[in-house]
Amino acid sequence: MLSYRHSFHAGNFADVLKHIVLIEILEYLKKKDKPFCCIDTHAGPGTYQLNGEYAQKNREFENGIGKLWQRDDLPDRVANYVNLIKCFNNSELLTCYPGSPAIAKQLLRCKDRLFLYELHSTEIELLNNSVNKDRRIKVFHADGLKHAIGLLPPDERRGLTLIDPSYEIKGDYSLVAEFLVNMYKRFATGTYALWYPVVERSRNQKLEKAIQTSGIKNVQLFELGIGADTNQHGMTASGMIVVNPPWTLSATMQQMLPWLADVLSKDNKGFYRIQTLLGE
Ligand SMILES: C[S@@+](CC[C@H](N)C(=O)[O-])C[C@H]1O[C@@H](n2cnc3c(N)ncnc32)[C@H](O)[C@@H]1O
C-alpha cells in the first residue's frame, strides 16, 4: 500500500533543485530539431494546489519556491525556472505548483512524447485530470520501475528518463540503482536523472558506490543542502544524479547552486556539491 503523497512537500527546496535540473535537460534537448522522448517513472499527481490542505500542513513550499517567488535578484537560470512556475499562476499570488509532468508538458513540442507512470490510485486520477487528453502524452497506472524499461530504446533515440521515487523504504536505494543500470543497458546514450534525498548519509554513499561500480559512464551529481548532515529525522539535502548530462549542465548548475544554497539555507548551513561521479 502506497501512503506517500507529494502534495505535502510540493515546491520545497528539493523540488526547486529537481525541477531546475529537469528544465535544464529538457531545454537542452529542444536545442536540436529532432524529437525526443521523456519518461517520468514516478509522476505524482501532475500539479499541486499550495493553498490546499496537504501543502498547508507544513508549508514546505515556503522554504523552496516561496523564497524565490518575489525576489528581483535571481540568477538568470533560476529566473527561468521561476518564470515557468509563474505560467501556472494567474496573479502575483503563488497558489499552484507544477509537478514534473506539468513542467514537461509545458516544455514539450508537438513532435516530442511524454510517458508517465504512477501507482497510487488517487494520484493517478489527479494525474489523468492534470494532463488531460494530450496526444503527445501517455499515462500508465503501473509500476514505473517494472514497466518503463519496455519503452527503451525509444524510436527517437534521444531523450530523458526522470526517476523520482519517494524512498519510503530503505531498500528503494538499491532498487533504483539496479533499475538505472538496467535502463542504461537498454539505451546507453539516453539521459537519466535520478533524484535522491539525504536523510542518512551512509545510504547515499552506498547509492553512489553502486553507480560508480556499475559500468555506467558519464555521470554527474548535483546536490543542494539547507542544513548539515544529521542523525535526526528529516531531509537536510537532496540531489540529482544525471547520466549523460548535457555538456552545459555542470557550468549552469555552478552559476545557480552556490546562490541557492545561500538563499535557501537554514542558519547559514547551506551547501552544495557538483561532482563528476564517472567520466565519459
Ligand atoms: C516523489 S513523488 C513524484 C513527484 C513528481 N515526480 C513531481 O516532481 O511532481 C513519487 C510518486 O511515485 C509514486 N510511486 C511510488 N512507487 C512507484 C512505482 N514503483 N511506480 C510508479 N509510481 C510510483 C508515488 O505514488 C508518488 O506519487
The ligand as an SDF file (V2000), in Angstrom:
LIG
                    3D

 27 29  0  0  0  0  0  0  0  0999 V2000
    8.2330   11.9780   -5.1950 C   0  0  0  0  0  0  0  0  0  0  0  0
    6.6760   11.6230   -5.8520 S   0  0  0  0  0  0  0  0  0  0  0  0
    6.7760   12.1840   -7.5090 C   0  0  0  0  0  0  0  0  0  0  0  0
    6.7680   13.6610   -7.6990 C   0  0  0  0  0  0  0  0  0  0  0  0
    6.7860   14.0970   -9.1360 C   0  0  0  0  0  0  0  0  0  0  0  0
    7.8330   13.4530   -9.9090 N   0  0  0  0  0  0  0  0  0  0  0  0
    6.9700   15.5940   -9.2440 C   0  0  0  0  0  0  0  0  0  0  0  0
    8.0810   16.0800   -9.4630 O   0  0  0  0  0  0  0  0  0  0  0  0
    5.9570   16.2840   -9.1250 O   0  0  0  0  0  0  0  0  0  0  0  0
    6.7410    9.8920   -6.0850 C   0  0  0  0  0  0  0  0  0  0  0  0
    5.4740    9.3230   -6.6990 C   0  0  0  0  0  0  0  0  0  0  0  0
    5.7580    7.9950   -7.1570 O   0  0  0  0  0  0  0  0  0  0  0  0
    4.6300    7.1530   -6.9140 C   0  0  0  0  0  0  0  0  0  0  0  0
    5.1850    5.7920   -6.9120 N   0  0  0  0  0  0  0  0  0  0  0  0
    5.8000    5.1030   -5.9080 C   0  0  0  0  0  0  0  0  0  0  0  0
    6.3010    3.9490   -6.3640 N   0  0  0  0  0  0  0  0  0  0  0  0
    6.0280    3.9020   -7.6920 C   0  0  0  0  0  0  0  0  0  0  0  0
    6.3340    2.9660   -8.7340 C   0  0  0  0  0  0  0  0  0  0  0  0
    7.0180    1.8670   -8.4640 N   0  0  0  0  0  0  0  0  0  0  0  0
    5.9090    3.2450   -9.9880 N   0  0  0  0  0  0  0  0  0  0  0  0
    5.2040    4.3740  -10.2530 C   0  0  0  0  0  0  0  0  0  0  0  0
    4.8950    5.3010   -9.3100 N   0  0  0  0  0  0  0  0  0  0  0  0
    5.3070    5.0640   -8.0550 C   0  0  0  0  0  0  0  0  0  0  0  0
    4.0660    7.6610   -5.6170 C   0  0  0  0  0  0  0  0  0  0  0  0
    2.7030    7.3380   -5.5080 O   0  0  0  0  0  0  0  0  0  0  0  0
    4.3090    9.1820   -5.7420 C   0  0  0  0  0  0  0  0  0  0  0  0
    3.1810    9.8170   -6.3040 O   0  0  0  0  0  0  0  0  0  0  0  0
  1  2  1  0
  2  3  1  0
  2 10  1  0
  3  4  1  0
  4  5  1  0
  5  6  1  0
  5  7  1  0
  7  8  2  0
  7  9  1  0
 10 11  1  0
 11 12  1  0
 11 26  1  0
 12 13  1  0
 13 14  1  0
 13 24  1  0
 14 15  1  0
 14 23  1  0
 15 16  2  0
 16 17  1  0
 17 18  1  0
 17 23  2  0
 18 19  1  0
 18 20  2  0
 20 21  1  0
 21 22  2  0
 22 23  1  0
 24 25  1  0
 24 26  1  0
 26 27  1  0
M  CHG  2   2   1   9  -1
M  END
$$$$
